[in-house]
């Protein structure tokens, strides 16, 4: 009997849908006037955020140059925008050297993909609204009716008029939808879990009345608000409840400083050295970034970029040595950069996993990784 060649992998039905969504994203961005660019995967300078980079040290020359794989396409894109290559977009590969004791050397190379589009002369709010439209377009390509009103834009000032619930103006951190298939028992149990750990739950005024003892008449929507002290407990409940559902929320203007629970030895004391800063409604200083959550996961981050003056101030705020020397190569770009540079960073695998209802983002790449570079079949 002849040996049958072993297939690398078995195609699954959702592969065709993934390819279709990629093509839909390309077409939509071109229709909006964005030009596709290709960015390098190897960079010379250090990235921000304090994540570990994978250094290319297999030759004497690369060791001298300090080459490393990009952990994000942000800095090459930043330079391209400063040179006037805007509006533009790219599907960029991201590589991070993650710590994991289960691997032989205690680390592994994580690889994932971002869809990034950027332009100048705009605002974070305008970019968030445009990103909404892209997500809705991709959902419709799958036959999913993701109503734009279900995108709640949160934070000081917001992106849309404040949502008034039960006579209160709520600056919430989560938006939950209970589908018609949910039982009243499930809803009551979920809301009790949230209130037991300190959250406040507000039923939206558009929610339908209860028809009977078993099911909901229609989807019911809730805004969830909580204090910093209750954050971890509430987020755990919310993420488990959201599952793969299309529960969407924007979180505008994260704090300028990292929260205590987020600080590690490798992170700066500020969230981003390239982010523009503004004053929040309460007078505190915030960066003008926005985060978009879908199905309980952060899938999109939008960044408004600082000018040269604020960039230098951010370097001082970060509090790490030699930052000026490490990042001064960005200063010439900042000298001629157009105003109002904003970029939208979409975690492509995460977004597609939520839209398709896949159990994990690792099911999206055609060659899913085991973490050590080997295919996971």
C-alpha positions in Angstrom: 0.0 0.0 0.0 1.4 3.4 -1.0 2.0 5.9 1.8 -0.6 8.6 1.8 0.9 12.1 2.2 0.0 13.6 5.5 -1.9 16.9 5.3 -0.5 19.8 7.2 -4.0 20.7 8.4 -7.6 20.0 7.8 -9.5 23.0 6.5 -12.6 24.0 8.6 -15.8 25.7 7.4 -15.0 29.0 9.0 -11.8 29.5 7.0 -13.8 30.7 4.0 -15.6 33.2 6.2 -12.3 34.5 7.6 -11.0 35.1 4.1 -14.2 36.8 3.2 -13.9 39.2 6.2 -10.4 40.1 5.3 -11.4 40.9 1.8 -14.4 43.0 3.1 -12.0 45.0 5.3 -9.7 45.7 2.4 -12.6 46.8 0.2 -14.2 49.0 2.9 -11.0 50.8 3.7 -10.3 51.5 0.1 -13.8 52.9 -0.3 -13.0 55.2 2.6 -9.9 56.5 0.8 -7.3 54.5 2.8 -4.2 53.3 0.9 -2.6 50.0 1.8 1.0 50.1 2.9 3.4 47.3 3.9 5.5 47.9 7.0 8.7 46.1 8.1 8.6 43.2 10.5 12.1 44.0 11.8 12.9 47.3 13.6 16.1 48.8 15.0 14.7 50.9 17.9 13.1 49.9 21.1 9.3 49.7 21.3 7.2 51.1 24.1 4.7 49.5 26.6 7.5 47.6 28.3 6.7 44.3 26.6 9.5 41.9 25.9 10.8 42.0 22.3 12.4 39.2 20.4 15.9 40.1 19.5 17.6 38.9 16.4 21.0 37.8 17.6 21.9 35.1 15.2 24.6 37.1 13.5 27.3 39.5 14.7 25.9 42.3 12.6 22.4 42.0 14.0 23.7 42.1 17.5 25.5 45.4 16.7 22.4 46.9 15.1 20.1 45.9 17.9 17.5 44.4 15.5 14.3 43.0 16.9 11.0 41.8 15.6 8.2 44.4 15.9 5.9 43.9 18.9 3.5 46.4 17.1 3.5 48.2 13.7 3.0 51.4 15.6 6.4 53.1 15.3 6.9 52.4 11.5 3.4 53.5 10.9 4.0 56.6 13.0 7.0 57.6 10.8 5.0 56.9 7.7 2.2 59.2 8.8 4.7 61.9 9.7 6.1 61.7 6.2 2.6 62.3 4.9 1.5 58.8 4.0 -2.0 59.2 5.3 -4.7 58.0 5.4 -3.3 54.5 5.2 -3.8 51.0 6.6 -1.9 47.7 7.0 -2.4 44.2 8.2 0.7 44.0 10.4 2.4 41.1 12.1 3.2 41.5 15.8 5.8 39.4 17.8 6.3 39.4 21.5 8.6 37.3 23.6 6.4 36.1 26.4 7.4 34.5 29.7 6.1 30.9 30.3 7.8 28.5 32.6 6.3 25.5 30.7 8.7 26.1 27.9 12.3 24.9 28.1 13.9 28.4 28.2 11.1 29.9 30.1 9.9 32.0 27.1 8.1 31.6 23.9 7.5 33.8 20.8 3.9 34.9 20.5 2.8 36.0 17.0 -0.5 37.7 16.1 -1.9 40.1 13.6 -3.3 43.7 13.8 -5.3 45.6 11.3 -4.2 49.2 11.7 -5.6 52.2 9.9 -4.5 55.8 10.6 -4.9 59.4 9.4 -4.1 62.9 10.3 -6.3 66.0 10.8 -8.9 64.0 12.8 -9.9 63.2 16.4 -10.1 60.1 18.5 -13.9 60.5 18.5 -14.1 60.6 14.7 -11.8 57.6 14.4 -13.9 55.7 16.9 -17.0 56.4 14.9 -15.3 55.2 11.7 -14.1 52.1 13.5 -17.7 51.5 14.6 -18.8 51.5 10.9 -16.1 49.0 10.0 -17.1 46.6 12.7 -20.8 46.9 11.7 -19.9 46.3 8.1 -17.9 43.1 8.9 -20.8 41.9 11.1 -23.3 42.5 8.3 -21.1 40.5 5.9 -21.8 37.6 8.2 -25.5 38.3 8.4 -25.2 39.7 11.9 -27.3 42.8 12.5 -25.1 44.8 15.0 -27.1 47.9 15.5 -24.9 51.0 15.8 -26.9 52.1 18.9 -25.5 49.1 20.7 -22.1 50.7 20.7 -21.8 52.6 23.9 -19.2 55.3 23.9 -18.0 55.9 27.4 -15.8 58.2 29.4 -15.5 61.9 30.1 -17.5 63.8 27.5 -18.3 60.6 25.6 -18.8 60.2 21.9 -22.5 60.4 21.9 -25.1 62.0 24.3 -25.1 60.5 27.7 -27.4 57.6 28.1 -29.9 58.3 30.9 -31.1 55.2 32.8 -33.6 55.4 35.6 -33.1 59.1 35.8 -29.3 58.8 36.4 -26.4 59.7 34.2 -24.1 56.7 34.3 -20.5 56.6 33.3 -20.3 52.8 33.0 -17.6 50.4 32.2 -19.6 47.6 30.7 -22.6 47.0 28.5 -24.4 43.7 28.8 -27.1 42.3 26.5 -29.3 39.4 27.5 -30.7 37.7 24.4 -34.3 36.5 24.1 -33.1 32.9 24.7 -31.9 33.9 28.2 -34.1 32.8 31.1 -35.2 35.1 33.8 -33.5 32.9 36.3 -30.2 33.4 34.3 -30.6 37.1 34.3 -31.5 37.4 38.0 -28.5 35.2 38.9 -26.1 37.3 36.8 -27.4 40.6 38.2 -27.2 39.3 41.8 -23.6 38.2 41.2 -22.7 41.6 40.0 -24.5 43.5 42.8 -23.0 41.1 45.4 -19.5 42.2 44.5 -20.4 45.9 44.5 -21.5 46.7 41.0 -24.5 48.9 40.2 -26.8 47.5 37.4 -29.0 49.9 35.4 -31.7 48.5 33.1 -31.8 50.6 29.9 -35.1 52.4 29.3 -35.5 50.5 26.0 -35.6 47.1 27.7 -38.8 45.2 27.2 -41.2 44.2 30.1 -41.1 40.7 31.3 -43.8 38.5 29.6 -43.9 35.6 31.9 -42.0 33.4 34.3 -39.6 31.7 31.9 -38.1 33.8 29.1 -37.5 37.5 28.2 -39.8 39.2 25.7 -36.8 40.7 23.9 -33.2 41.4 24.5 -32.6 43.3 27.7 -29.7 45.7 28.0 -27.9 46.8 31.1 -25.2 49.3 32.0 -22.8 48.1 34.7 -21.0 50.6 36.9 -18.4 49.8 39.6 -15.7 51.3 41.8 -12.0 50.7 41.3 -12.0 48.5 44.4 -14.5 46.1 42.9 -13.0 46.2 39.3 -11.4 42.8 39.3 -14.3 40.9 40.7 -16.8 42.6 38.4 -14.7 42.1 35.3 -14.3 38.4 35.9 -18.1 38.0 36.1 -18.8 40.3 33.1 -16.3 38.5 30.9 -17.7 35.1 31.7 -21.2 36.3 31.1 -20.4 38.0 27.8 -18.9 34.9 26.1 -18.9 35.1 22.3 -22.0 37.4 22.2 -21.9 40.8 20.5 -21.8 43.0 23.6 -20.0 46.1 22.6 -18.6 49.1 24.5 -16.1 51.9 24.1 -14.0 53.0 27.0 -12.7 56.5 26.4 -9.7 58.2 27.9 -8.0 55.6 30.1 -6.0 57.1 33.1 -2.7 58.6 32.2 -0.9 56.4 34.9 -1.1 52.7 35.2 -3.3 51.3 37.9 -1.4 49.7 40.8 -2.6 46.2 39.7 -1.1 46.7 36.3 2.4 47.8 37.2 5.2 45.4 36.6 9.0 45.7 36.5 8.8 46.0 32.7 6.2 48.7 32.3 6.5 52.5 32.3 4.6 54.6 34.8 2.5 56.0 31.9 0.4 54.0 29.5 2.0 55.4 26.4 4.8 57.8 25.6 3.3 58.6 22.2 -0.3 59.4 23.4 -1.8 62.9 23.4 -3.0 64.1 26.8 -6.1 66.0 27.8 -7.9 67.0 31.0 -10.8 64.9 32.0 -14.1 66.2 33.3 -13.0 65.7 36.9 -9.7 67.7 36.2 -7.4 64.7 36.1 -5.0 64.2 33.3 -5.8 61.4 30.8 -4.5 60.1 27.6 -6.8 60.5 24.6 -6.9 56.8 23.8 -10.0 54.7 23.4 -10.6 51.0 23.9 -13.4 49.0 22.3 -14.8 45.8 23.9 -16.8 43.2 22.0 -18.0 40.0 23.6 -16.2 40.9 26.8 -12.8 41.2 25.1 -10.8 44.3 24.2 -10.5 44.0 20.5 -9.6 47.6 19.4 -7.4 50.4 20.7 -7.4 53.9 19.3 -4.5 56.3 19.9 -4.4 60.1 19.5 -0.7 61.0 19.1 1.1 63.7 21.1 2.9 66.6 19.5 6.7 67.0 20.0 6.3 68.9 23.3 4.0 66.4 24.9 6.1 63.5 23.6 9.1 64.9 25.4 7.0 65.4 28.6 5.8 61.8 28.4 9.4 60.6 28.3 10.0 62.5 31.5 6.8 61.1 33.1 7.8 57.5 32.2 10.6 57.6 34.7 13.0 55.1 33.0 16.6 55.8 32.2 17.9 56.6 28.7 14.4 57.1 27.2 15.5 60.3 25.4 18.4 58.4 23.8 16.2 55.4 22.9 13.4 57.4 21.3 15.0 60.5 20.0 15.0 59.1 16.5 11.2 60.0 16.5 11.9 63.7 17.1 12.6 64.6 13.4 9.3 63.0 12.4 7.5 64.9 15.1 9.0 68.2 13.9 7.1 67.8 10.6 4.2 65.6 11.6 0.8 66.9 10.6 -1.6 67.7 13.5 -4.3 65.4 14.7 -2.6 62.0 13.9 -4.8 59.1 15.1 -4.5 55.4 14.6 -7.0 52.5 15.2 -5.3 49.2 16.2 -7.6 46.2 15.7 -6.7 42.8 17.2 -7.7 41.0 14.0 -7.8 37.5 15.4 -9.8 38.6 18.5 -12.3 40.5 16.4 -12.9 37.6 14.0 -13.1 35.1 16.8 -15.9 37.1 18.5 -17.8 37.7 15.2 -17.7 34.0 14.3 -18.3 32.8 17.8 -15.1 30.8 17.9 -13.9 29.6 21.3 -10.4 31.1 21.0 -8.5 33.6 18.9 -6.0 30.8 18.2 -8.6 29.2 15.9 -8.4 32.1 13.5 -4.9 31.8 12.0 -4.5 29.0 9.4 -1.4 27.9 11.2 -2.2 28.2 14.9 0.9 28.2 17.1 1.8 26.2 20.2 3.9 29.1 21.4 7.2 27.7 20.5 6.7 28.2 16.7 5.4 24.7 16.1 1.9 24.2 14.5 -0.8 23.1 16.9 -2.6 20.3 15.2 
